[in-house]
Amino acid sequence: MTPHSDSMLPLTESTDLIAGKKHDGCLNTPGIDLVFTQDVTGQYLSFYWRDASHYHLDLSQVVGHRIGEAFSPVAIAPYLNRVRHVLEHLTPEKFNYPFRCADQHLVFDLTISPILMPHGTATSIIVTGRLLYTCPENQALELIDSLVHPVAIANPERYQKLLTQVAWNVRRTLDLQLIWQQTVSGLGEALAVSRCLVCSYQPLDTEVEVVAEYCQSDVESMLGARLQLTEELHLGQALATLKPVFLTCTDQSINQNYSVLTVATCYKDQPNGLIILHQFDQNQALSEVEIRLVQELADQVGTDIAHATLFAESQTLAVELQEANARLLQKHRELEEARHQAEEASRLKSEFLANTSHELRTPLNGMIGFLKLIMDGMADDPAEQSEFIQEAYHSAVHLLSIINDILDIAKIEAGKMELDLNPVKLDDLLSDVENFTRTQAQQKNLSFEIRTPATRDEVILMGNYQRLLQVMLNLVGNAIKFTHQGGVTISAEVIHKKVVVQNQEKPGMVKISVADTGIGVSLEKQDKLFQSFSQLDGSRTRQYGGTGLGLAISQKLVEAMSGVVNFYSMGEGLGSTVTFTVPLYQDPVMTSAQIGNAADLLL
């Protein structure tokens, strides 16, 4: 539905429209061809009529004269009553009325509006109109007789009571949406209008949105509509003047006229919304008393809107402050956690340094002791001297291993561990592991078993050989060290699942497992196994020796080769299994036998 305004009737308008001024503006106003001003006695103060020359009307006989023969209402008394009613109640009126000019009876669609003076009174009117048709005198008189004279609203106390109840309901809440809805519902029901709208408004807005609506069942809804202030001029006028604006519009889709009353809500002379009433039943047009009551209610609603808006803003601010406080508390907790972690890391490093200094002194003292014996000539024969030298050599190798571990973990902590990945034969790797560790297992009377996957060709890994050997020796060495009975089993399994390594797609992974029947690890302590500088039990470490860096270094090295390390143990005394994955360089051809049944045993 697109409303078309035939005329806009401001209830308050100051104008100095006189003959010869602003007539061009009137010519550009759709449907208006007659404009004149009069005082309370009916004297013409200014006059313009587009068709004056056509009817041979001499304007000098009109301006400055009271209504008379040149251009006069057919019945002067009823017309002047309308004029006095408009001036008395300061309310515009719209009606059809016949005029006499050059022996012609012309029916005009008139709108009479008061011209307010600065002190709030009016002694003159402005009349705008358009010529509808000409008619005989008898029809002109019948039209005058059919006009309903303006009367005050019946039973104003009832309306006052209803609108007071609306104001009371609105004032009891600080919910902005509820205020809007109670306003339109209360006004719509009290005044029996076709539709009542409330629009929200903020300073500098160029459009307003319909945020609440009351409408009768046969009236189209406008809820959510956005009205442009540059197109709906009566909205902008109501916001600018803070006075009611009344006009008649046409629904072009059904060719039906309807009246519109627009009243701005305000707080401290600042508009914050609009109340718009539509009435499609022309027999129930709003009276000046009803308009005044709507204005009074709008003033109260404007105050309530301002309070509700302030409350909503304070609520929003409170929520934002709560969220900011929650973020600060979370940040404080994170900082506290970081501080605890830093303190724990510092404690672990201190403990690590104390243990490592002991580990360094043990092989160093061995080297010095055996070399001192040789230097002092304490060897009884060359064989014993050779034994002393070999013991010193083993201590030196042990010392070098500890120093290498410390250097590796330092590189890892500094993020400088870089590895070159190349093809590595799995059989060669496992053979070297066996050569280095089988003797250690046999010295403790432990079984030592290596199981390889059943393939027709060699299994080739994508990794760094020296680092893979270091990882294997760390894991197998730990398994032998912490196992007193049973044995150690090394197994490999091919997993056919494509992976991307250094931007290259590889056919799968090899999963290598080192299982033992040793002391195991309790479930609650397993998460500390791969922490740098962390040892499960300082006294146990002293019992078995070592720096506790082996698993942490192994994990970082495997991750650098795009693998994953996992640890499994059912608890203390139940053994443990460490697995890690390495990418395949190429996909081996598997045999039909199961890996477990067709495994090669390297004894």
C-alpha positions as MATLAB code, in Angstrom:
seq = 'MTPHSDSMLPLTESTDLIAGKKHDGCLNTPGIDLVFTQDVTGQYLSFYWRDASHYHLDLSQVVGHRIGEAFSPVAIAPYLNRVRHVLEHLTPEKFNYPFRCADQHLVFDLTISPILMPHGTATSIIVTGRLLYTCPENQALELIDSLVHPVAIANPERYQKLLTQVAWNVRRTLDLQLIWQQTVSGLGEALAVSRCLVCSYQPLDTEVEVVAEYCQSDVESMLGARLQLTEELHLGQALATLKPVFLTCTDQSINQNYSVLTVATCYKDQPNGLIILHQFDQNQALSEVEIRLVQELADQVGTDIAHATLFAESQTLAVELQEANARLLQKHRELEEARHQAEEASRLKSEFLANTSHELRTPLNGMIGFLKLIMDGMADDPAEQSEFIQEAYHSAVHLLSIINDILDIAKIEAGKMELDLNPVKLDDLLSDVENFTRTQAQQKNLSFEIRTPATRDEVILMGNYQRLLQVMLNLVGNAIKFTHQGGVTISAEVIHKKVVVQNQEKPGMVKISVADTGIGVSLEKQDKLFQSFSQLDGSRTRQYGGTGLGLAISQKLVEAMSGVVNFYSMGEGLGSTVTFTVPLYQDPVMTSAQIGNAADLLL';
ca = [
       0.000    0.000    0.000;
       1.572    3.313   -1.090;
      -0.081    6.327    0.538;
      -0.512    9.459   -1.535;
      -1.015   12.664    0.402;
      -3.634   15.000   -0.946;
      -2.883   17.622    1.699;
      -0.788   17.954    4.812;
      -2.406   19.761    7.689;
       0.002   20.943   10.358;
      -1.797   21.813   13.548;
       0.728   24.554   14.117;
       2.151   26.514   11.239;
       3.452   30.049   11.084;
       3.139   31.584    7.638;
       3.112   34.964    6.079;
       1.536   33.773    2.873;
       0.218   36.880    1.184;
      -0.692   37.716   -2.360;
       2.260   37.483   -4.636;
       4.358   35.294   -2.208;
       4.855   31.513   -2.185;
       2.308   31.080   -4.952;
       4.843   29.177   -7.019;
       5.167   26.638   -4.209;
       1.434   26.162   -4.219;
       1.424   25.599   -7.935;
       3.871   22.736   -7.410;
       1.713   21.087   -4.734;
      -0.349   18.255   -6.255;
      -4.102   18.917   -6.279;
      -3.970   22.458   -4.783;
      -5.074   25.379   -6.978;
      -6.558   27.722   -4.341;
      -4.717   29.373   -1.432;
      -5.832   32.331    0.666;
      -5.568   33.683    4.204;
      -8.329   35.285    6.285;
      -8.741   36.792    9.707;
     -11.407   35.892   12.241;
     -13.944   38.224   10.560;
     -13.474   36.559    7.187;
     -11.457   39.382    5.602;
      -9.062   38.204    2.869;
      -5.458   38.937    3.801;
      -3.933   37.295    0.723;
      -5.398   35.396   -2.194;
      -4.272   33.133   -5.042;
      -6.409   31.087   -7.431;
      -4.967   29.473  -10.495;
      -8.248   29.854  -12.437;
      -8.953   33.448  -11.383;
      -8.473   34.851  -14.903;
     -10.691   32.148  -16.378;
     -13.576   33.364  -14.205;
     -12.639   37.031  -14.745;
     -11.956   37.508  -11.034;
     -10.284   40.813  -10.171;
      -7.954   40.115   -7.216;
      -8.060   43.782   -6.161;
     -11.738   43.234   -5.304;
     -10.795   40.310   -3.030;
      -7.597   41.080   -1.069;
      -8.334   43.459    1.799;
     -12.082   42.910    1.588;
     -14.387   40.758    3.633;
     -16.040   37.814    1.944;
     -18.669   39.205   -0.352;
     -19.771   39.290   -3.966;
     -16.458   38.806   -5.836;
     -15.511   35.411   -4.323;
     -17.725   34.265   -1.487;
     -18.979   31.118    0.220;
     -22.514   30.288   -0.877;
     -23.609   30.387    2.779;
     -21.391   32.753    4.738;
     -22.592   31.995    8.293;
     -21.856   28.223    8.310;
     -18.466   28.921    6.728;
     -17.532   31.534    9.359;
     -18.613   29.089   12.075;
     -16.063   26.658   10.699;
     -13.428   29.391   10.734;
     -14.173   30.345   14.354;
     -14.121   26.657   15.387;
     -10.675   26.189   13.848;
      -9.337   29.326   15.582;
     -10.903   28.420   18.909;
      -9.670   24.832   19.042;
      -6.477   25.330   16.988;
      -7.429   22.225   15.035;
      -7.452   22.048   11.209;
     -10.536   20.889    9.407;
     -11.092   19.416    5.970;
     -14.426   19.501    4.125;
     -16.066   20.303    0.783;
     -17.736   23.710    0.461;
     -19.362   25.653   -2.418;
     -18.271   29.191   -3.396;
     -19.912   31.699   -5.720;
     -17.863   33.451   -8.436;
     -19.115   35.142  -11.575;
     -22.589   33.595  -11.167;
     -21.011   30.152  -10.973;
     -21.285   27.766   -8.034;
     -17.917   26.056   -7.538;
     -17.388   23.204   -5.058;
     -13.885   23.176   -3.511;
     -12.172   20.547   -1.357;
     -10.955   22.850    1.442;
      -8.489   22.516    4.264;
      -8.576   25.243    6.928;
      -5.584   25.489    9.290;
      -4.885   28.001   12.081;
      -1.851   30.291   11.784;
      -0.287   30.232   15.249;
       1.314   33.319   16.700;
       4.421   33.121   18.979;
       2.275   33.345   22.121;
       0.303   30.235   21.108;
      -2.944   31.823   19.871;
      -4.329   32.297   16.374;
      -6.402   35.097   14.824;
      -6.103   34.113   11.190;
      -6.322   31.019    9.024;
      -4.787   29.662    5.843;
      -7.122   27.899    3.424;
      -5.919   25.551    0.699;
      -8.182   23.787   -1.746;
      -8.791   22.361   -5.157;
     -11.744   22.790   -7.460;
     -13.880   19.649   -7.627;
     -16.794   20.594   -9.864;
     -19.420   23.219  -10.667;
     -23.070   22.758   -9.749;
     -26.460   24.482   -9.653;
     -27.348   26.603   -6.643;
     -29.806   24.063   -5.214;
     -27.115   21.373   -5.150;
     -24.727   23.819   -3.467;
     -27.281   24.472   -0.736;
     -27.914   20.737   -0.301;
     -24.178   20.213    0.171;
     -24.088   22.844    2.889;
     -27.037   21.261    4.674;
     -25.377   17.841    4.564;
     -22.205   19.043    6.276;
     -21.793   17.762    9.814;
     -20.909   20.589   12.109;
     -17.797   20.014   14.254;
     -18.685   18.990   17.756;
     -16.624   18.077   20.778;
     -16.061   14.418   21.505;
     -18.801   12.724   23.462;
     -17.922   11.485   26.924;
     -14.302   12.783   27.056;
     -13.953   11.394   30.598;
     -14.155    7.844   29.201;
     -11.317    8.472   26.776;
      -9.291   10.216   29.433;
      -9.705    7.206   31.697;
      -8.731    4.751   28.951;
      -5.614    6.705   27.951;
      -4.677    7.195   31.602;
      -4.787    3.412   31.987;
      -2.536    3.067   28.937;
      -0.073    5.543   30.435;
      -0.149    3.657   33.747;
       0.549    0.317   32.046;
       3.433    1.809   30.067;
       4.953    3.472   33.126;
       5.072    0.190   35.080;
       7.716   -1.405   32.866;
      11.252   -0.645   31.687;
      11.040   -3.127   28.831;
      11.271   -1.007   25.689;
       9.487   -3.508   23.441;
       6.677   -3.866   25.992;
       6.293   -0.064   26.208;
       5.940    0.173   22.441;
       3.417   -2.670   22.244;
       1.275   -1.487   25.155;
       1.183    1.992   23.606;
      -0.148    0.838   20.227;
      -2.534   -1.703   21.750;
      -3.944    0.773   24.265;
      -4.356    3.604   21.765;
      -5.735    1.361   19.052;
      -8.403   -0.112   21.290;
      -9.277    3.147   23.085;
      -9.712    5.215   19.901;
     -10.983    2.364   17.678;
      -8.550    3.309   14.901;
      -7.819    1.061   11.946;
      -4.117    0.874   12.668;
      -1.722    2.284   15.274;
       2.061    2.215   14.791;
       5.067    3.103   16.904;
       8.382    3.874   15.195;
      11.731    4.097   16.910;
      13.877    7.166   16.233;
      17.393    8.312   17.013;
      18.866   11.735   16.211;
      20.205   12.018   12.645;
      18.180    8.985   11.478;
      16.981    9.298    7.875;
      14.429    6.513    8.269;
      12.276    5.072   11.035;
      11.272    1.456   11.608;
       7.829    0.279   12.691;
       8.666   -1.586   15.916;
       5.144   -2.192   17.260;
       1.708   -2.320   15.693;
      -1.975   -2.597   16.452;
      -4.265   -3.157   13.482;
      -7.717   -4.480   12.787;
      -8.039   -7.885   11.122;
      -8.905   -6.478    7.693;
      -5.998   -4.024    7.636;
      -2.623   -4.839    6.108;
       0.241   -5.101    8.598;
       3.148   -2.649    8.447;
       5.212   -4.169   11.280;
       8.932   -4.001   10.452;
       8.428   -1.513    7.608;
      11.041    1.225    7.187;
       9.683    4.679    6.406;
      11.940    7.245    4.726;
      11.707   10.683    6.340;
      12.552   12.344    3.024;
       9.523   10.705    1.404;
       7.016   10.767    4.294;
       7.179   14.491    4.944;
       4.597   14.448    7.726;
       6.915   12.227    9.785;
       9.784   14.669    9.496;
       7.485   17.593   10.291;
       6.198   15.905   13.462;
       9.788   15.214   14.582;
      10.897   18.762   13.811;
       7.979   20.623   15.402;
       7.035   18.111   18.150;
       3.416   18.910   17.267;
       0.689   16.613   15.904;
       0.391   16.476   12.109;
      -2.903   15.447   10.494;
      -3.368   14.658    6.813;
      -5.538   12.754    4.395;
      -3.913   10.117    2.175;
      -5.085    7.919   -0.663;
      -4.473    4.197   -0.924;
      -3.968    4.015   -4.683;
      -4.323    0.227   -4.770;
      -7.953    0.420   -3.671;
      -8.611    4.141   -4.390;
      -9.650    4.801   -0.798;
      -8.984    7.873    1.328;
      -7.896    7.561    4.933;
      -6.719    9.949    7.623;
      -3.308    9.866    9.332;
      -2.345   11.434   12.651;
       1.375   11.576   13.448;
       2.623   12.548   16.907;
       6.267   12.563   18.016;
       7.275   11.174   21.401;
       9.991   13.197   23.069;
      12.060   13.636   26.214;
      13.511   16.995   27.192;
      12.423   18.414   23.816;
      14.326   15.711   21.932;
      12.242   13.321   19.771;
      12.742    9.604   20.381;
       9.877    8.019   18.464;
       6.665    8.437   16.488;
       3.066    7.377   17.102;
       1.073    7.043   13.861;
      -2.692    6.447   13.769;
      -4.509    5.410   10.564;
      -8.285    5.650   10.294;
      -9.958    4.210    7.197;
     -13.508    4.890    8.428;
     -14.110    8.524    7.579;
     -17.178    8.559    9.839;
     -14.898    8.101   12.865;
     -12.383   10.850   12.217;
     -10.368   11.914   15.259;
     -11.585   15.012   17.078;
      -9.433   17.729   18.599;
     -10.013   16.277   22.081;
      -8.766   12.871   20.988;
      -5.764   14.439   19.287;
      -4.957   16.373   22.462;
      -5.197   13.187   24.532;
      -2.884   11.392   22.105;
      -0.420   14.270   22.409;
      -0.490   14.056   26.213;
       0.049   10.303   26.090;
       2.908   10.747   23.584;
       4.670   13.069   26.011;
       4.443   10.466   28.777;
       5.481    7.641   26.449;
       8.492    9.689   25.327;
       9.643    9.955   28.931;
       9.086    6.221   29.474;
      11.016    5.410   26.288;
      13.921    7.550   27.477;
      13.959    5.828   30.890;
      13.701    2.363   29.312;
      16.483    3.202   26.843;
      18.697    4.432   29.658;
      17.916    1.296   31.648;
      18.696   -0.927   28.633;
      21.973    0.916   28.088;
      22.870    0.503   31.767;
      21.987   -3.198   31.543;
      24.148   -3.564   28.444;
      26.974   -1.728   30.186;
      26.588   -3.983   33.218;
      26.755   -7.070   31.011;
      29.825   -5.706   29.239;
      31.458   -4.968   32.590;
      30.640   -8.487   33.790;
      32.101   -9.950   30.608;
      35.193   -7.768   30.952;
      35.525   -8.825   34.586;
      35.142  -12.478   33.580;
      37.837  -12.028   30.948;
      40.118  -10.418   33.517;
      39.483  -13.260   35.941;
      40.180  -15.788   33.191;
      43.355  -13.921   32.289;
      44.328  -13.873   35.961;
      43.763  -17.633   36.178;
      45.809  -18.152   33.034;
      48.616  -16.019   34.430;
      48.468  -17.922   37.716;
      48.593  -21.202   35.804;
      51.501  -19.919   33.735;
      53.271  -18.844   36.925;
      52.734  -22.267   38.475;
      53.990  -23.932   35.329;
      57.039  -21.685   35.273;
      57.745  -22.445   38.922;
      57.286  -26.173   38.263;
      59.560  -25.975   35.223;
      62.156  -24.146   37.291;
      61.889  -26.789   40.017;
      62.186  -29.608   37.475;
      65.204  -27.995   35.866;
      66.869  -27.539   39.237;
      66.166  -31.177   40.078;
      67.367  -32.197   36.624;
      70.607  -30.274   37.007;
      71.237  -31.870   40.398;
      70.623  -35.360   38.993;
      72.556  -34.658   35.788;
      75.584  -33.397   37.703;
      75.604  -36.746   39.496;
      75.247  -38.595   36.169;
      78.140  -36.607   34.712;
      80.393  -37.162   37.731;
      79.893  -40.961   37.748;
      81.470  -41.759   34.322;
      83.962  -38.920   34.712;
      85.156  -40.290   38.061;
      85.381  -43.741   36.452;
      87.556  -42.427   33.664;
      89.794  -40.521   36.065;
      90.049  -43.487   38.445;
      91.008  -46.078   35.831;
      93.447  -43.717   34.119;
      94.983  -42.842   37.485;
      95.531  -46.554   38.164;
      97.346  -46.925   34.865;
      99.418  -43.775   35.425;
     100.405  -44.967   38.929;
     101.455  -48.373   37.552;
      98.823  -50.240   39.540;
      98.165  -52.686   36.665;
      99.843  -56.012   37.428;
     100.133  -57.060   33.789;
      99.221  -55.837   30.292;
      95.918  -57.687   30.389;
      94.788  -55.813   33.522;
      96.037  -52.537   32.055;
      93.976  -53.224   28.907;
      90.957  -53.912   31.124;
      91.457  -50.562   32.903;
      91.693  -48.750   29.560;
      88.521  -50.476   28.286;
      86.597  -49.473   31.435;
      87.775  -45.905   31.017;
      86.623  -46.041   27.388;
      83.144  -47.278   28.368;
      82.886  -44.462   30.938;
      83.891  -41.956   28.246;
      81.248  -43.310   25.855;
      78.658  -43.103   28.629;
      79.712  -39.518   29.375;
      79.490  -38.629   25.690;
      75.969  -40.105   25.524;
      74.829  -37.973   28.463;
      76.382  -34.848   26.942;
      74.717  -35.600   23.589;
      71.348  -35.953   25.310;
      71.828  -32.581   27.008;
      72.829  -30.942   23.717;
      69.858  -32.498   21.912;
      67.336  -31.317   24.457;
      68.913  -27.832   24.347;
      68.458  -27.737   20.571;
      64.904  -28.965   20.888;
      64.043  -26.358   23.529;
      65.559  -23.656   21.301;
      63.628  -24.933   18.231;
      66.823  -25.543   16.268;
      66.460  -29.287   15.718;
      66.499  -29.799   11.941;
      66.599  -33.228   10.300;
      67.346  -34.384    6.775;
      65.011  -37.247    5.801;
      66.307  -39.986    3.522;
      65.414  -43.603    2.677;
      66.255  -45.963    5.585;
      66.119  -49.774    5.384;
      64.151  -51.195    8.296;
      66.238  -54.403    8.426;
      69.500  -52.429    8.667;
      68.077  -50.317   11.486;
      66.850  -53.309   13.480;
      70.126  -55.188   12.939;
      72.134  -52.308   14.372;
      69.764  -52.079   17.331;
      70.220  -55.778   17.959;
      74.030  -55.521   17.790;
      74.057  -52.713   20.355;
      71.477  -54.068   22.808;
      71.268  -57.888   22.633;
      74.353  -58.268   24.843;
      72.791  -56.024   27.517;
      69.660  -58.196   27.531;
      71.657  -61.422   27.726;
      73.669  -60.064   30.669;
      70.351  -59.728   32.576;
      69.095  -63.116   31.349;
      66.247  -61.470   29.406;
      64.723  -62.793   26.219;
      65.246  -60.524   23.214;
      63.017  -60.837   20.145;
      62.635  -58.787   16.935;
      59.594  -59.294   14.676;
      59.490  -57.842   11.175;
      56.487  -57.629    8.807;
      56.048  -60.389    6.227;
      56.893  -58.694    2.925;
      58.369  -59.847   -0.369;
      60.713  -56.877   -0.609;
      62.532  -54.629    1.809;
      60.647  -52.171    4.011;
      62.159  -48.734    3.438;
      61.401  -45.869    5.807;
      61.513  -42.102    5.225;
      63.602  -40.702    8.071;
      67.000  -39.799    9.471;
      68.982  -42.966   10.150;
      71.115  -41.661   13.021;
      68.132  -40.165   14.811;
      66.026  -43.292   14.289;
      68.844  -45.368   15.723;
      69.083  -42.940   18.666;
      65.346  -43.301   19.313;
      65.485  -47.096   19.110;
      68.510  -47.316   21.422;
      66.772  -44.979   23.923;
      63.588  -47.044   23.954;
      65.248  -50.475   23.971;
      67.810  -49.338   26.527;
      65.038  -48.143   28.854;
      63.121  -51.409   28.347;
      66.186  -53.486   29.288;
      67.115  -51.191   32.203;
      63.689  -51.357   33.844;
      63.072  -55.086   33.209;
      64.350  -57.752   35.628;
      62.441  -60.790   34.443;
      60.893  -61.798   31.154;
      62.167  -60.004   28.110;
      61.954  -57.308   25.477;
      60.142  -57.610   22.130;
      60.645  -55.269   19.163;
      58.041  -55.505   16.389;
      57.236  -53.571   13.220;
      53.902  -53.278   11.405;
      53.073  -51.701    8.031;
      50.035  -49.386    8.045;
      48.643  -48.643    4.585;
      47.352  -45.107    4.976;
      48.583  -42.250    2.792;
      50.292  -39.374    4.598;
      51.939  -36.097    3.518;
      55.556  -35.586    4.631;
      57.388  -32.380    3.685;
      54.771  -31.691    0.979;
      55.239  -35.195   -0.442;
      52.580  -37.911   -0.378;
      53.809  -41.199    1.112;
      52.039  -44.590    0.855;
      51.743  -45.249    4.581;
      53.475  -45.594    7.933;
      55.503  -48.201    9.810;
      54.558  -48.654   13.441;
      57.492  -49.855   15.588;
      56.757  -51.171   19.101;
      59.135  -51.842   22.005;
      57.399  -54.000   24.644;
      58.867  -55.194   27.944;
      57.763  -57.095   31.043;
      59.407  -54.619   33.398;
      58.311  -52.418   36.299;
      55.649  -50.490   34.325;
      54.300  -47.046   35.192;
      51.227  -46.117   37.244;
      48.370  -44.576   35.281;
      48.515  -41.220   37.092;
      52.220  -40.729   36.304;
      52.188  -41.609   32.610;
      51.441  -38.048   31.502;
      54.844  -36.914   32.874;
      56.877  -39.391   30.837;
      57.447  -37.108   27.856;
      58.018  -33.855   29.786;
      61.488  -32.382   29.461;
      63.464  -32.347   32.716;
      60.699  -34.407   34.384;
      61.510  -37.699   36.158;
      58.834  -39.958   37.600;
      60.701  -40.680   40.814;
      63.980  -39.064   41.751;
      64.917  -41.945   44.036;
      64.021  -44.503   41.342;
      66.103  -42.579   38.808;
      69.001  -42.730   41.172;
      68.398  -46.464   41.559;
      68.422  -47.071   37.797;
      70.550  -44.113   36.699;
      69.976  -41.793   33.771;
      68.946  -38.203   33.160;
      65.290  -38.857   32.322;
      65.659  -37.125   28.938;
      65.436  -40.234   26.754;
      61.656  -40.316   26.137;
      61.339  -36.535   25.746;
      64.150  -36.494   23.156;
      62.729  -39.533   21.383;
      59.290  -37.941   21.130;
      60.655  -34.702   19.636;
      62.831  -36.589   17.140;
      59.937  -38.774   15.988;
      57.628  -35.749   15.632;
      60.334  -34.011   13.553;
      60.094  -37.009   11.173;
      56.245  -36.648   10.994;
      55.644  -39.542   13.384;
      53.803  -40.013   16.679;
      54.991  -41.592   19.953;
      52.628  -43.376   22.370;
      53.164  -45.088   25.720;
      51.026  -47.896   27.176;
      51.175  -49.497   30.606;
      48.473  -51.118   32.733;
      50.212  -50.021   35.910;
      53.222  -50.691   38.116;
      54.686  -54.192   37.725;
      52.671  -54.871   34.554;
      55.243  -53.971   31.931;
      55.046  -51.239   29.303;
      54.993  -50.710   25.544;
      56.264  -47.705   23.611;
      55.249  -47.302   19.969;
      56.239  -44.753   17.347;
      55.445  -44.309   13.666;
      57.704  -43.483   10.739;
      56.544  -42.681    7.175;
      57.098  -45.299    4.447;
      59.375  -44.291    1.605;
      57.725  -46.787   -0.729;
      54.909  -49.302   -0.425;
      56.264  -52.854    0.119;
      54.603  -55.925   -1.355;
      52.976  -57.863    1.484;
      52.702  -61.671    1.651;
      49.377  -63.394    2.285;
      50.481  -64.696    5.689;
      49.632  -62.757    8.827;
      52.389  -60.622   10.170;
      52.337  -62.235   13.579;
      52.520  -65.781   12.222;
      54.993  -65.178    9.408;
      57.365  -62.894   11.318;
      61.070  -63.418   11.018;
      62.669  -63.919   14.379;
      66.122  -62.391   14.796;
      67.518  -64.315   17.742;
];
